[in-house]
Amino acid sequence: MMILRSMLLASLVLVLAACGGPDRVIPVGTPIAPNFRDADPVDFNAPAPARYPVHGIDAARFQNSIDWAQARRNGVNFAFIKATEGGDLLDPAFGDHWRGAGGAGVARGAYHFYYFCTTPEVQARWFIRNVPKTKGMLPPVLDMEWNPFSPTCAHRRPNADVVQDEMRRWLRIVEAHYGQRPIIYTTPRFYEENELAGFRGFEYWLRTTAKNPREVYHGQSWRFWQYSMTGLIEGIDGTVDLNAFSGSRAEWAAWVAARQMR
């Protein structure tokens, strides 16, 4: 009887593993094809997002219910999670998202939303205070875009020289702390108005939800492309931003190996 019970238990474990049961954790370096839908799909010119095999999401407090294990099984290979804004705001969902993504085998990184009403030194220290050095984490991200919704900072828009100087100061501090050069996220308008085509030496995560990056950021290389704000993924309530990695499955594995925190 004991032997029979052991055989039945072993068979059950194998069945659950084969079916992707709720406790299955897929290793970070194993890319899964995206099983995504879009509430407002766009017919992109080539190269379209479907050309790229490795996809993921970005998440903040607006995604208040994520089953990370289910999302991972549906092709969420990476997630950039909002951590901080300015010099004193912590996204209230950061801790839960950070732990959930890590526990599900999702490659995770944290991002900071920049304000022009606080010095870059204060903002860098705030990010460092709230984002733990975690083995395997992706490089930190500096989110550079105009903020029209801030009650105190919406109309502060320095010229390009000031913007680039403040970016360099934040990036220098954060890179020294985490030991990885940060990624820069930006939007078409911010990129153009602040002459970021000449801001070299960093990997870019580019937003463009109506055209592909080649059509919008002429000549700019990119590592990640945010191509939708209306993604639908089983395991995530509501819509979520969708992102593509710029290379093949093998290039993804090599990039993660080179750029994750040791």
C-alpha positions in Angstrom: 0.0 0.0 0.0 2.8 2.4 0.9 4.5 1.7 -2.4 1.3 2.3 -4.3 0.7 5.6 -2.5 4.3 6.7 -3.4 3.7 5.8 -7.0 0.5 7.7 -7.1 2.0 10.8 -5.5 5.0 10.7 -7.9 2.6 10.5 -10.9 0.5 13.4 -9.6 3.7 15.6 -9.2 4.7 14.8 -12.8 1.2 15.6 -14.1 1.1 18.9 -12.3 4.6 19.8 -13.6 3.6 18.9 -17.2 0.4 21.0 -16.9 2.2 24.0 -15.5 0.6 23.7 -12.1 0.3 26.7 -9.7 3.5 25.9 -7.9 5.6 25.5 -11.0 8.4 28.2 -11.3 9.8 28.6 -14.7 13.5 29.6 -14.6 14.3 33.2 -15.4 16.5 32.4 -18.4 13.8 30.2 -20.1 11.7 32.4 -22.5 8.1 31.6 -23.0 6.2 32.7 -26.1 3.7 35.5 -25.3 0.0 34.4 -25.0 -1.2 38.0 -25.0 -4.2 39.8 -26.4 -4.8 43.6 -26.9 -7.9 45.5 -26.1 -6.9 48.1 -28.8 -4.7 46.3 -31.3 -2.5 48.2 -33.8 -1.4 47.0 -37.2 2.3 47.9 -37.0 4.5 48.2 -40.0 7.4 45.8 -40.1 9.2 45.1 -37.8 6.1 44.6 -35.7 6.1 43.3 -32.1 5.3 39.8 -33.2 8.7 39.6 -34.8 10.4 39.5 -31.4 10.1 36.3 -29.4 10.6 37.6 -25.9 8.0 39.8 -24.3 7.1 41.2 -20.8 5.3 43.9 -19.0 5.7 46.9 -16.7 3.6 47.2 -13.6 2.7 49.8 -11.0 -0.1 50.3 -8.4 -2.6 50.4 -11.3 -2.1 46.6 -11.7 -3.5 45.8 -8.3 -4.0 42.1 -8.9 -1.4 40.0 -10.6 -1.1 36.2 -10.4 2.6 36.3 -11.3 2.9 32.5 -11.7 0.0 32.5 -14.2 1.3 35.5 -16.0 4.8 33.9 -16.3 3.2 30.8 -17.9 1.5 33.1 -20.4 4.7 34.6 -21.6 5.6 37.4 -19.1 9.4 36.8 -19.2 10.3 40.1 -17.6 8.7 42.9 -15.7 9.9 46.4 -14.9 8.2 47.5 -11.7 7.6 51.0 -10.6 9.4 51.8 -7.4 9.7 55.5 -6.8 8.8 59.0 -8.0 10.7 62.2 -7.2 12.4 62.3 -3.8 9.6 61.0 -1.5 7.1 58.9 -3.3 7.1 55.1 -3.1 4.7 53.1 -5.3 2.5 51.3 -2.8 2.4 48.1 -4.9 6.2 47.9 -5.4 6.9 45.4 -2.6 4.1 43.0 -3.5 5.0 43.1 -7.2 8.7 42.7 -6.5 8.2 39.7 -4.4 5.6 38.2 -6.6 7.6 38.5 -9.8 10.7 37.1 -8.2 8.9 34.1 -6.8 7.4 33.3 -10.2 10.7 33.3 -12.0 10.0 36.6 -13.9 13.2 38.6 -14.6 12.5 41.8 -12.7 13.9 45.3 -12.6 12.8 48.5 -10.9 12.2 52.0 -12.3 12.2 55.5 -11.1 9.9 58.3 -12.4 11.9 61.5 -12.5 10.7 64.9 -11.3 12.3 68.2 -12.2 11.4 69.8 -8.8 13.9 67.7 -6.8 17.6 67.3 -7.3 18.9 64.2 -9.0 21.0 63.4 -5.9 18.0 63.3 -3.6 16.0 61.2 -6.1 18.9 58.7 -6.6 19.2 58.2 -2.8 15.4 57.7 -2.5 15.5 55.0 -5.2 18.5 53.3 -3.6 16.8 53.5 -0.2 13.7 51.6 -1.5 15.0 49.2 -4.1 17.1 46.4 -2.5 20.1 45.0 -4.2 18.7 41.6 -5.2 20.7 38.9 -6.9 19.4 38.3 -10.4 17.6 41.7 -10.7 17.7 43.5 -14.0 19.4 46.9 -14.3 17.6 49.9 -12.8 15.6 52.1 -15.1 15.4 55.9 -15.2 11.9 57.0 -16.6 12.3 60.3 -18.4 9.1 61.9 -19.6 7.2 65.2 -18.9 4.7 64.9 -16.1 1.6 66.9 -16.9 -0.3 65.6 -13.8 1.9 66.7 -10.9 0.3 69.5 -8.9 3.7 71.0 -8.0 5.9 70.1 -10.9 3.8 69.9 -14.1 5.1 73.2 -15.6 8.8 72.8 -14.8 10.5 71.9 -18.1 14.2 72.7 -18.1 16.1 73.0 -21.4 17.9 70.0 -22.9 21.3 70.8 -21.4 19.9 70.9 -17.9 17.8 67.8 -18.5 20.9 65.9 -19.7 23.0 67.1 -16.8 20.5 66.0 -14.2 20.1 62.6 -16.0 23.9 62.0 -15.8 24.0 62.8 -12.1 21.2 60.4 -11.3 22.6 57.7 -13.5 26.1 58.0 -12.1 25.0 57.5 -8.5 22.7 54.6 -9.2 25.2 52.8 -11.4 27.8 53.1 -8.7 25.4 51.6 -6.1 24.0 48.7 -8.2 27.1 47.9 -10.3 25.0 48.0 -13.5 24.5 50.8 -15.9 20.8 51.9 -15.8 18.5 51.7 -18.8 16.7 54.9 -19.9 12.9 54.8 -20.6 11.5 57.7 -22.7 8.7 58.9 -24.9 8.9 60.4 -28.4 8.2 64.0 -27.4 10.7 63.9 -24.5 13.3 62.3 -26.6 13.0 64.9 -29.3 12.7 68.0 -27.1 15.7 67.0 -25.0 17.9 65.9 -27.9 18.5 62.4 -26.5 19.7 61.2 -29.9 23.0 62.6 -28.7 22.8 61.1 -25.2 25.0 58.0 -25.8 26.3 55.1 -23.8 23.1 53.8 -22.4 20.5 51.2 -23.4 17.1 52.6 -24.2 13.5 51.4 -23.5 11.3 53.3 -26.0 7.6 53.9 -25.9 5.8 54.0 -29.2 2.3 52.5 -29.4 1.3 53.5 -32.9 4.4 53.0 -35.0 7.5 50.9 -34.6 10.7 52.5 -33.1 12.4 52.7 -36.5 9.7 55.1 -37.7 9.7 57.3 -34.5 13.2 57.3 -33.1 15.2 57.5 -36.3 18.5 55.7 -36.0 18.2 55.1 -32.2 19.1 51.6 -31.0 16.8 50.1 -28.4 16.8 47.2 -25.9 13.0 47.2 -25.0 10.0 48.5 -26.9 6.8 49.4 -25.0 4.3 48.8 -27.8 0.9 48.7 -26.0 -0.8 50.2 -23.0 -3.9 48.0 -23.4 -2.5 44.5 -23.1 -4.7 41.6 -21.7 -2.9 38.7 -20.1 -4.4 35.8 -18.1 -3.4 36.3 -14.5 -3.6 40.1 -14.6 -6.8 42.0 -13.9 -7.4 44.8 -16.3 -5.0 46.1 -18.9 -1.3 46.3 -18.7 1.6 47.7 -20.7 3.2 45.2 -23.2 6.9 45.3 -24.1 9.2 43.4 -26.4 12.9 42.6 -26.1 15.0 43.6 -29.1 16.7 40.2 -29.8 16.3 36.5 -30.2 15.7 33.9 -27.4 19.5 33.2 -27.3 20.2 36.9 -27.2 17.8 37.3 -24.3 19.5 34.6 -22.3 22.9 36.2 -23.0 21.7 39.7 -22.1 20.2 38.5 -18.8 23.4 36.7 -18.0 25.4 39.8 -18.6 23.1 42.4 -17.1 21.6 40.8 -14.0 22.8 41.7 -10.5 25.5 39.4 -9.2 
